[in-house]
C-alpha cells in the first residue's frame, strides 16, 4: 500500500485509506481540500459513512480519506479523538473544522464542507 494513493477515474469517488499520521500529513500537504473520517473497525456508523463520503468527493471535487487512529496512536491525542466517526476538514494542509455528531446525512455534510471552504 502506498502512503496515499492518488485517486483516478472512479476510484476518485472512494475514500483513500490512510495507515499512518505520516500518510495523513502527506495527503493534506499535497491536496488543497481534504475531508478525513477518523473511524474504528467494527463501527457501523463509520462504515455507513463511506458511500456518503464517496458521493461528497464527486459532488464537491474534494479529496476524502479515512484513517483508523488505532493504527497510529499519536493521531488520537493530536486530533483529540474522543468518539468516532470524527470528521476533520483540512484546507491547504491545516485542519479548519471538525464534526463529531455520529452519522451525518450527505446534505448536512456537504453544507458543513461548503461553509468551511468558501
Secondary structure, DSSP 8 states (H G I E B T S, - for coil): --SS----GGGGGS-EEE-SHHHHHHHHHH-SEEEEEEE-TT-HHHHHTHHHHHHHHHHHT-EEEEEEGGGSTHHHHHTT--SSSEEEEEETTEEEEEE--SS--HHHHHHHHHHHH-
